[in-house]
Amino acid sequence: MYTQLRTVTFTGQAAGKSRPRIALYAPCLADMGFKPEALVQVFPEENGMVFVLCNENIEKYSQLLNDTRKKGGKLIQVYLANDRSHQGPAISTTGKYIRTAGLEMGDAYVVRYDYGFIRIRKLPDIANTKVILATSIREKNTGSPIPKIRLYGEWLSDIGFTPDALATAAAEPGLVVFKLQDNNIESYSTLVKYARQNKATLLQVKKEGKGNFPIIGITGSIPYRAGFTQDDVFIASYEYGTIKLQKLDLKQLGF
């Protein structure tokens, strides 16, 4: 199983004629059976869609097409992408099937890939929150994956987490809390002592990209103590000086 976060884009440049577009690219797509030229059925569901790989032994294309349409779906084909964003197998669909599924341009959604089957679900739009996907790095000695949390964007500056700012990260089951701390050098030793006593990690906000956007990255004991793993999806709720990261219950979205 493989998880992604994506956003509904659009196709068509003419005013009033743009259409929502779902585009799926993943390094595992071919391994999941979705190879170039393979036929895929697309069906709308409540607040989401499913993509079903068709059996290679198709007797009649016209019959498959009619059956798909009768069920309210669309028949598409995996294609081979070769552009800046992706090179390899890709899936794309546009039109009324997306709106029927409750998705519009700009909506964020979760993608879960299984062999021969892909499900997407719309993410809730909640004020003062961001959706985060856990990634991983490899442990140097064993090569085992270690969960990594990465927060990025100008929204961090808006709540005080500017580049070079000091912060602490503390964990408890199901929760990681980032708190902005005083950068005063005189109080640094006190801050280190505070972090140790509270089993928190002291970190510094970095900067990345041409715009020097703030970034917070953390691995190791903090994600482990919270019970976070690779491909988990989180809701980051925030206010000035504080970010709370909690795992999103994908079952509530229909996974």
C-alpha positions in Angstrom: 0.0 0.0 0.0 1.2 3.5 -0.8 -0.2 6.9 0.2 -0.1 10.3 -1.3 -1.6 13.8 -0.8 -2.7 15.6 -3.9 -4.9 18.5 -5.1 -7.6 18.6 -7.8 -6.2 20.7 -10.7 -7.8 21.8 -13.9 -7.6 21.6 -17.6 -8.6 24.1 -20.3 -7.5 27.8 -20.3 -10.6 29.5 -21.8 -12.6 31.5 -19.4 -15.5 29.5 -17.9 -14.4 26.4 -19.7 -11.9 24.9 -17.3 -12.7 21.4 -16.0 -11.5 19.7 -12.8 -8.7 17.2 -13.3 -7.4 14.3 -11.2 -3.8 13.3 -12.1 -2.1 10.4 -10.3 1.6 9.7 -10.4 3.4 7.3 -8.1 6.6 5.4 -8.2 4.7 2.2 -7.4 2.1 2.6 -10.1 3.5 0.0 -12.5 4.2 -2.4 -9.6 0.5 -2.1 -8.7 -0.4 -3.3 -12.2 -1.2 0.1 -13.7 1.2 -0.1 -16.7 1.0 2.1 -19.8 -2.0 1.2 -22.1 -3.8 -0.7 -19.3 -7.6 0.0 -19.1 -9.0 1.5 -15.9 -12.5 1.9 -14.8 -13.2 5.2 -12.8 -16.3 5.3 -10.5 -17.4 8.3 -8.4 -18.2 7.7 -4.7 -19.3 10.0 -1.9 -16.5 12.5 -1.5 -14.1 10.5 -3.6 -13.4 8.1 -6.5 -12.1 4.6 -7.2 -9.9 3.4 -10.0 -10.2 -0.3 -10.9 -7.7 -2.0 -13.1 -9.3 -4.1 -15.9 -8.4 -7.7 -16.6 -6.0 -8.0 -19.5 -8.3 -10.7 -21.1 -11.0 -8.3 -22.2 -13.2 -10.0 -24.8 -15.2 -7.0 -26.0 -14.1 -3.4 -25.4 -17.5 -2.1 -26.3 -19.2 -4.3 -23.7 -16.7 -3.1 -21.0 -17.3 0.5 -22.0 -21.1 0.1 -21.8 -21.0 -1.7 -18.5 -18.8 1.0 -17.0 -21.1 3.8 -18.2 -24.2 2.0 -16.9 -22.6 2.0 -13.4 -21.9 5.8 -13.7 -18.3 5.5 -14.5 -15.7 6.3 -17.1 -13.2 4.1 -18.9 -9.7 5.5 -19.2 -6.2 4.3 -20.1 -2.9 4.5 -18.3 -0.4 6.6 -20.3 3.3 7.2 -20.2 4.1 10.7 -18.9 7.3 12.4 -19.8 7.4 15.9 -18.3 9.1 17.9 -15.5 6.7 16.6 -12.8 6.8 12.9 -13.7 8.3 10.4 -16.0 6.6 7.0 -16.1 3.0 5.5 -15.9 0.3 8.1 -15.1 -3.5 8.2 -14.8 -5.6 11.3 -15.6 -9.3 11.9 -15.7 -11.4 15.1 -16.1 -15.0 16.2 -16.3 -18.4 15.6 -14.6 -17.3 12.3 -12.9 -15.1 14.4 -10.5 -17.8 16.8 -9.6 -20.2 13.9 -9.1 -17.7 12.6 -6.6 -18.0 15.9 -4.6 -14.6 17.2 -5.7 -13.8 20.6 -7.2 -10.7 22.4 -8.4 -8.3 23.1 -5.4 -9.7 20.4 -3.2 -7.1 18.3 -1.4 -7.5 14.6 -1.3 -5.7 11.4 0.0 -4.7 8.7 -2.5 -4.2 5.0 -1.4 -2.7 2.6 -3.9 -3.2 -1.1 -3.8 -2.6 -3.7 -6.5 -5.2 -3.1 -9.2 -7.2 -0.7 -7.1 -6.8 3.0 -6.2 -9.1 5.0 -3.9 -9.2 8.7 -3.3 -11.0 10.7 -0.6 -11.6 14.4 -0.2 -9.9 15.9 2.9 -11.9 18.1 5.3 -11.4 21.8 4.9 -10.9 23.0 8.4 -9.8 26.6 9.4 -6.3 26.9 10.8 -5.2 23.5 9.8 -2.8 21.9 7.3 -2.7 18.3 6.1 0.7 16.6 6.5 2.0 13.2 5.2 4.7 11.4 7.1 7.7 10.3 4.9 10.8 8.4 5.9 14.5 8.3 5.8 16.8 5.2 6.1 18.7 4.3 9.3 22.4 4.4 8.4 23.4 1.1 10.0 20.3 -1.1 9.3 18.7 0.6 6.3 15.3 0.4 8.2 12.9 3.2 7.5 12.5 5.9 10.1 9.4 8.2 10.0 10.1 11.8 9.2 7.8 14.8 9.8 8.3 17.8 7.5 6.4 21.1 7.9 6.9 23.7 5.2 5.6 27.0 4.0 5.0 30.7 4.7 2.1 29.8 7.0 4.8 28.9 9.6 6.1 32.5 9.5 2.6 33.8 10.1 2.5 31.9 13.5 6.0 32.9 14.6 8.0 29.9 13.3 10.4 32.0 11.2 13.8 30.8 9.9 16.3 30.5 12.8 13.6 30.5 15.5 14.0 28.0 18.3 11.2 25.6 19.1 10.6 22.4 21.1 8.8 19.2 19.9 7.2 17.0 22.5 5.3 13.7 22.0 2.7 11.7 23.6 0.6 8.8 22.1 -1.1 10.2 19.0 0.1 13.7 19.4 3.2 15.9 18.7 3.3 19.5 19.9 5.7 22.1 18.5 6.1 25.2 20.7 8.0 28.4 19.8 10.7 29.3 22.3 12.6 32.5 23.2 15.8 32.9 21.1 17.5 34.8 23.9 21.1 33.4 24.1 21.1 34.0 27.9 18.2 31.6 28.4 19.5 29.0 26.0 21.0 26.7 28.7 17.7 27.0 30.6 15.9 26.0 27.4 18.1 22.9 26.9 17.5 21.8 30.5 13.8 22.3 30.1 13.8 20.2 26.9 15.7 17.3 28.6 13.5 17.3 31.7 10.3 17.2 29.5 11.7 14.6 27.1 11.3 17.2 24.3 13.6 17.8 21.3 15.1 21.3 20.8 15.2 22.3 17.2 15.8 25.3 15.0 13.5 26.4 12.1 15.5 26.1 8.8 14.9 27.9 5.5 14.5 26.4 2.1 13.9 27.4 -1.5 14.5 30.8 -3.3 11.9 32.4 -1.1 13.7 31.2 2.1 10.5 29.6 3.3 10.6 28.2 6.9 10.8 24.4 7.3 10.7 22.1 10.3 11.9 18.6 10.0 12.0 16.0 12.7 12.8 12.3 12.9 13.6 9.6 15.5 12.2 9.3 19.0 9.5 12.0 18.7 7.6 10.4 15.9 8.1 6.9 17.5 6.8 8.0 20.9 3.7 9.5 19.2 3.1 6.2 17.4 3.6 7.8 14.0 4.7 5.7 11.0 5.6 6.2 7.4 2.6 7.2 5.1 0.5 8.3 8.1 -1.7 11.4 7.3 -1.9 14.2 9.9 -3.9 17.2 10.7 -1.7 20.1 11.9 -3.8 22.5 13.9 -2.1 25.8 14.7 -2.2 29.1 16.4 0.6 31.6 17.1 3.5 29.9 18.7 2.0 26.4 18.8 1.4 23.5 16.3 -0.4 20.3 17.3 0.0 17.3 15.0 -2.6 14.5 15.2 -3.1 11.4 13.1 -6.0 11.6 10.7 -8.4 8.7 11.0 -8.6 7.5 7.4 -11.5 5.1 8.3 -13.7 8.2 8.9 -12.9 9.2 5.3 -14.0 5.9 3.9 -10.8 4.0 3.6 
